[in-house]
Amino acid sequence: MPKIEAPEKIFFSLLGKKMTDDELIDIFPVAKAELDGHDVEGHVLKIELNDTNRPDLWSPAGVARALKCYESSEIPQYDFFSTKDDEKPSDGRCVIDDESAIGIRDYSIGFAAKDCKVDNDMLINLIQSQEKLCFNFGRKRKTIAMGIYRSDLIKYPVHYAAVDPDTTKFVPLGMTEELSLREILMKHPKGRDYGYIVSSFPRFPYLYDDNGDTLSFPPVINSARIGAVEVGDSDLFIELSGPILDDLLLAASILACDMSDMGFEILPVKVKFAKDTPYGREITVPYYFQKDVHASTELISKKLGLELSAEDSVRALERMGVKAWKDGDGVTIHVPEYRNDFLHAVDIAEDVMIGHGLQNFEPVMPSDFTIGRLSPVEEFSRKVKEILVGLGFQEMMYNYLGSKKEYIDNMHVSGDNAVFIANPMSENYEVIRPSVLPCLLESESVSGHAVYPHNIFEIGKITVRDDSDNSGTVTKDSLGFFASDAKIGYNEAASYINTLMYFLRKEYTLQEVKDDPRFIPGRAAEIVVDGKVAGIFGETHPQVLESWGCSMPSIMAEIDLGTLI
Amino acid sequence: MDIDVKNLHPLEVRLLRHVSAGEDITPERIIRDLDYKVGQSNQAFSWLSAKGLVEEKSRSHRISYELTDFGRTEQLEGLPAERIFAFITENGPHTLPEIAEALSLEKSDVGSAFGLLSSKGSAKMNDEKKAEPVSSELPEDVKLQRALLNKASGTGSIDETELSETEKKAIAALAKKRGAQNSAFRIVERDEIIYNLTPEGEKAKKALLEANITGEEFGILTPEMIQTGSWKNGTFRPYGINAPTSRLIPGRRNAYSSYLQWVKDKLIALGFEEFDGPLVENEFWNGDALFMPQFHSARDIHDVYYVKDPVHCKKIDEPWLSQVAATHENGWNTGSRGWGYTFDHEFTRRQVLRSQGTVLSAHQLTKAHIPGKYFGVVRCFRYDQVDATHGADFYQTEGIVLGEDVNLRNLLGLLKMFAEEIAGAEEVKYVPGYFPFTEPSIEVHIKHPVLGWFELGGSGIFRPEVTKALGIDVPVLAWGLGIDRMALMHLGLNDLRELFTPDIESVRTRRGN
């Protein structure tokens, strides 16, 4: 979940009033936000945003906009958006995408802003918006990278192309010497962080103005001159690059609305693409690309369980900042410029729900009659647990992930049947347990201080390889039990098995175990039920005990409950 | 302090009955008169003192010298100096090795004993390096030692008070506190205590006499007593009902597992049927079927555990695969515009460890009855650093409700029921939430009598992109409850790792609230 920091001054000025923490806590849910903290001394509110599909809310301006709207029902108006049919004047500002970038990082788009002096808070705020959009929404710059530049130093048109990484050089932000694009990947901290996105291509994305002055090496780093925005600047150029056009357009729209709310005048920029797009070869950014969405009154009422008229829905949607009108059997909405999360009519229903006020929906129990029922495994497991508890065993519960050392090496088994994780976080959690027995032995190894005898068991899942299954693996419900004491052996184990099977009403026979390194040879048996091996038990081999650092003799057993149910 | 004399031990009873107010009571007397062992006497005095029935009148530190076995032998056979002196007096001069040989003494003992004799002028080494007597008298020191040995031989010990200053010095040379096996005396220090009966003790004695409790009552009832009827000839000693108990180690359910069972039983009672499934899943069920776009940030390699081998499952069942793929691409016939990207048919077969319980809800949709209510308490795996609030694997409690007319208000009703029945909530608050697979989405916060306000769970109505693609045409309420937090509270723990502890002692003693 994205978390943002909102300087009080900016946030309350955008909101148009001051609010107490309690008031914020009360109203934040309408933006799916939570007050995560309040740095009273630093005058900063910490806000967590729960909707990962609403990047427009990941800035103080976005949250303030949603709250202000909810209280006033006044839908913000932004007059700088172009559409296919209504192109705003770009006054010579232009970005030209070159076809050399196609397949590498297809698009670069931009817009400009002026007439608002950038102060320190605002600069921090802009950088935060840039980071949230590029990191969370833009998948760590993979799909969206953004640069902010000093517009007054740029000679339009701006050119975007993929260039030779070894001959193209400029002074990157934060450094004083000229480096080639390839050198930046190695020498600049941002190069090391984000270089992997482009490093496998023969040519790297590059942004420069009509004088040939560098703007940036997207998605890695700005230039030290045009790309160094400072406090006091008032003319900015914002550029976004990436492979998915709609995401870029949305991010540009969000940032343009935020900057407009903060007092900038937004200046459109014409973008000439190097390939066909759903919106043509040429558009003017910020660009409104969303389509109207319709929801029937019936769908809304049925979903929410409350009869709401089209007028009710329109009113609720207005509080959410969504322009809507009665249309046919329901309502149609004009999707706000900064949102792109209306995939289905149900998305309208949710906005109606929030706008109408969740407190206005009275809870009602579902009226359908259904029969409650445990799973067969759970029901059977409970019988088994009752018997083992009666036999004096303590039920244990274990994690299912562990190390190769514990699950395989310490057991002296090959581990051929174990299912490993391809991307373990640490070798402590690299394999799913193929048996309950190592878990029981781990207990024994850490419980020398516990009074003997130790009688423990677990019923839980294990996973082993099985080529006959679609997944090549099978998850089994397994019973494992273990007992250790100064005097214990095969006979005790056999008695436990006999008692358990008697009360489970299972006829069984025993067959000799050959070559199982976990047990003492000649002191282990397989349990056969209905001609199938259901489990194994016997005296723990001292080599296993030694590997686990245990010094008490023990017996252990494991039964696949699936074979008994 | 009011004493119930029935709780007194026979050792206490007999002591109390034996003594009278105002007289001196000493352990020696009790041991002698009542035939107590030293330990029994100590116990009786210690218990009675603790109860305030007897009190110390005086306590004096006493030192005595007990004759050791070694000392007894020396007393009978003679000290080395005595024996050497007698030997050379009777048999004429001999070398020290000859003397040692003849008397079966250690050479070192002979050396030091002769040293004593010669320094005190009773013997000397002549020119032939042989020891010979000089006087007919043993040195005073040796005579003194002999006198002490003789004195002690009667009772086996000498009290320090019986000794003169000279004797004290002499005995010090023969005595040791510990490791006295090669010394003649062992020094024994002890406190000699004289007790008196307290007024409470007098009352207790009186009560014992009145109740006719003698301390001779029956202890354990034996089979023989029942068979012979001998129990009829006496009374039973009442036991102290508050005596400390011994520890038993029963066979027991795991407290966390019992809690989960309780939750399951609650859900069964509310009409839910349990589902279950394998730990290894694939991207299709783990994410695609839940309408999470394949490029979603929660589906990165850093959020899910991938299976090393086999990397992919063999196939995804139809028609689910085609329907879900089409829904992602263009919405299929779900009424959605879809995510607008090209569905990756290889990625979807990639195998992962189940990362969320909702996966099994999605599976259940393909085989659900309408109306239907289903739930699972299922193990999930998430790519997270293990710490107090994140386990390598953990349980999620999830479920769904299918019905022709189920809606948001039913969802709120359901959450209210969970909050009250399972969490014991005092107040319930709903706020809009976000999950990729539900719309609308609701979080339920509850005010718990102990924990205060916290988020009990997340829920929503499955998106049509989820349900229709899996063949369900009715609304489906989906919910998940964060019961781990309540489980921790129930078990008095504050670290999630503790729920799966391998420590036997910790599990044995754990109990729910």
Interface residues (C-beta under 8 A of the other chain):
Chain A: P29 V30 K32 N50 D51 T52 N53 R54 N136 R139 T143 D246 K302 K303 L304 G305 L306 L343 H344 A345 V346 D347 A349 E350 M353 I354 L358 Q359 F361 E362 P363 V364 M365 P366 D368 F369 T370 I371 G372 R373 L374 S375 V377 E378 R382 K385 L388 V389 G390 L391 G392 F393 Q394 E395 M396 M397 Y398 N399 Y400 L401 V419 F420 I421 A422 N423 P424 M425 N428 Y429 I432 C439 E442 S443 E444 V446 S447 H449 A450 V451 H454 N455 I456 K461 T463 N470 S471 G472 T473 V474 T475
Chain B: R247 I249 P250 G251 R252 R253 N254 Y256 S257 Q261 K264 L267 I268 A269 L270 G271 F272 E273 E274 F275 D276 G277 P278 L279 V280 N282 F295 S297 A298 D300 I301 Y305 Y306 V307 K308 D309 P310 V311 C313 K314 K315 G331 T334 G335 S336 R337 G338 W339 G340 Q351 L353 P371 G372 K373 R379 F381 Y383 D384 Q385 V386 G391 A392 D393 V401 G403 D405 V406 N407 L408 R409 N410 L412 G413 L414 L415 K416 M417 Y430 V431 P432 G433 Y434 P436 E439 P440 S441 I442 E443 I461 R463 P464 E465 P475 L477 L499 F500 P502 D503 I504 E505 V507 R508
